[in-house]
Amino acid sequence: MDFSKLGDEQRVLLEVELKPVQGTRFQPTGFPDIGAATYQSSDGKQMLLVESAQSMANRLEEACWDENKNTLVAPLTGLPFIMVNETKTGRMITNSILESHRINSPYILESKDKSFFDKLKKELEVMETGRVDNKALAKTLMKYDPNSLLHGVFLAKKELAGGRLRVPRAVSAFVEAEDVNVAASGGVKKDEVNPSGDAKKGFGHVPFARDEYTGKLNAYFSIDLSQIKSYGLGKDAENLLITLALFKIRRMLEGGLRFRTACDLQAVGDLKVTKPSEFVVPPLNEFNAKMPEMIRKCKGMFAEPPVTVVEYSE
């Protein structure tokens, strides 16, 4: 990958067209009280938010995780993260990769096991008063979970610099559709034993309405190079974070686009770089080959061992 093509750009902008793997209908994300997020563009097109920035951040992180082995996918071996194990059994409960709030997960910071929390507090105590030192914060996050520097984190604990420590997303993404139309349908939850039973208790025939949509789908990705450089972690770390972001995008597009049962998508054509246009994103096999070397170059910045274990009990 030719980093020189990035020059002094502030962002890398990417997009790719998507389509359902079968048929033409898809189910968008829904929100409490408003349902599907439909809106009108400035040129009058009917638009639809299919997948939000919050959800896409989670999906990009999930692309790094091997569910069968309960660890990072092989090319990312050696990258730091925080594992939360059940105290009694030692089995994994969760980890900072899969938790929506990453290091700020209550399973990490609210655990009775205060070993990591106390360590974090000590390393960040210099920021208890005065301005937050964002470079010092970035150094600590790089040590325990570099993913937090890409997807953001808010350490909302008063014991940690008064709850003022936050990093916005350096990588953001969303999926939207244009020229959308509603594909209205529905069904019935059947009860052959007692069709007229009390529906509030789960009995009886229960009819329901369902709205799916048709339209042209596009996924958009943004990598904030200025923010990554502002961490002041050095060139090797910058290159690792940029490469890790692109690796996540490639892996998600190639295997993680089943957002919901009725929203199973695939890419149409290759990932397109819209800015800077001369920059080319390598195929996934090149990332698989390069990531281990880039991780080794940053090993001195990571916790030892790279996986920090926190024990959790109710």
TATAUR-V230884 format. One record per backbone hydrogen bond with DSSP energy under -0.5 kcal/mol. CO is the residue of the C=O (numbers start at 0). NH is the residue of the N-H. E is the energy in kcal/mol with one decimal. If there is no record, write none. Layout:
co:nh:e
CO:NH:E
CO:NH:E
//
This chain:
co:nh:e
0:2:-1.1
1:4:-1.2
2:5:-1.9
3:6:-1.0
5:8:-2.5
9:224:-1.2
9:225:-1.8
10:12:-0.5
11:222:-2.4
12:273:-2.1
12:274:-1.5
13:220:-2.7
14:271:-2.9
15:218:-2.9
16:267:-3.2
17:216:-0.8
18:265:-2.2
25:27:-0.6
25:212:-2.4
28:36:-0.6
30:33:-0.9
30:34:-2.7
34:30:-1.7
35:37:-1.3
36:48:-2.6
38:46:-3.6
40:43:-1.9
44:40:-2.5
44:46:-0.6
45:178:-0.8
45:179:-1.8
46:38:-1.9
47:49:-0.7
47:176:-2.6
48:36:-0.6
49:28:-1.5
50:174:-2.2
51:55:-2.4
52:56:-1.9
53:57:-1.6
54:58:-2.2
55:59:-2.4
56:60:-1.7
57:61:-2.3
58:62:-1.3
60:63:-2.0
61:64:-1.6
63:72:-2.8
64:66:-0.9
65:69:-1.5
65:70:-1.2
70:65:-3.2
72:75:-2.2
73:76:-1.9
75:78:-2.3
80:82:-0.6
80:307:-2.1
81:95:-2.3
82:84:-0.6
82:309:-3.0
83:92:-3.4
83:93:-1.3
84:311:-3.2
85:89:-2.5
90:85:-3.1
93:83:-2.6
94:98:-1.8
98:101:-1.8
100:103:-2.2
101:104:-1.9
104:107:-1.4
104:108:-2.6
105:109:-1.8
111:113:-1.1
113:117:-3.0
114:118:-1.5
115:119:-2.9
116:120:-2.7
117:121:-2.2
118:122:-2.1
119:123:-1.5
120:124:-0.6
121:124:-0.7
123:126:-2.0
124:127:-1.9
131:133:-1.1
132:136:-2.2
133:137:-2.4
134:138:-2.1
135:139:-1.8
136:140:-2.5
137:141:-2.6
138:142:-1.3
139:143:-1.5
140:144:-3.2
142:302:-2.3
144:147:-2.0
145:148:-1.5
145:149:-0.6
146:149:-1.0
146:150:-2.7
147:151:-1.3
149:169:-2.1
149:170:-2.4
152:166:-3.1
153:155:-1.9
154:156:-1.9
154:164:-0.7
156:159:-1.9
156:162:-1.2
157:161:-1.5
158:160:-0.9
159:162:-1.6
159:163:-0.6
159:164:-0.5
160:163:-0.9
163:165:-0.7
164:154:-2.8
166:152:-1.9
169:223:-3.4
171:221:-2.7
173:219:-2.8
174:49:-2.2
174:50:-2.0
175:217:-2.5
176:47:-1.9
177:215:-2.2
180:213:-2.0
181:183:-0.7
182:211:-2.0
184:209:-3.0
186:207:-2.8
187:189:-0.8
188:205:-2.4
193:196:-2.2
193:203:-0.6
194:204:-3.0
196:198:-0.7
197:200:-1.3
197:202:-2.2
198:201:-1.6
205:188:-2.8
207:186:-2.2
209:184:-3.4
209:211:-0.6
211:182:-3.7
212:25:-1.9
213:180:-1.7
214:216:-0.6
215:177:-2.2
216:17:-2.0
217:175:-2.3
218:15:-2.0
219:173:-1.8
220:13:-2.7
221:171:-2.3
221:223:-0.5
222:11:-2.2
222:224:-1.2
223:227:-1.8
224:228:-2.5
225:229:-1.7
226:230:-0.6
227:230:-0.9
228:231:-1.6
233:237:-2.3
234:238:-2.8
235:239:-2.1
236:240:-2.6
237:241:-2.4
238:242:-2.5
239:243:-2.9
240:244:-2.1
241:245:-2.0
242:246:-2.6
243:247:-2.3
244:248:-1.9
245:249:-2.6
246:250:-2.7
247:251:-2.6
248:252:-2.3
249:253:-1.7
250:254:-1.1
251:255:-3.0
256:258:-1.3
256:264:-2.3
259:262:-1.9
261:26:-1.4
262:258:-1.6
262:259:-1.1
262:264:-0.6
263:20:-2.5
265:18:-2.1
266:268:-0.7
267:16:-0.6
271:14:-2.3
271:273:-0.7
274:12:-2.7
275:278:-1.9
279:281:-0.6
282:285:-1.0
282:286:-1.2
283:287:-2.5
284:288:-1.3
285:289:-1.9
286:290:-2.8
289:293:-1.9
290:294:-2.5
291:295:-2.1
292:296:-1.7
293:297:-0.7
294:297:-0.8
295:298:-1.3
297:300:-2.3
298:301:-1.6
305:80:-1.3
305:307:-0.8
306:308:-0.5
307:82:-2.5
309:84:-2.5
310:112:-0.8
311:86:-2.1
//
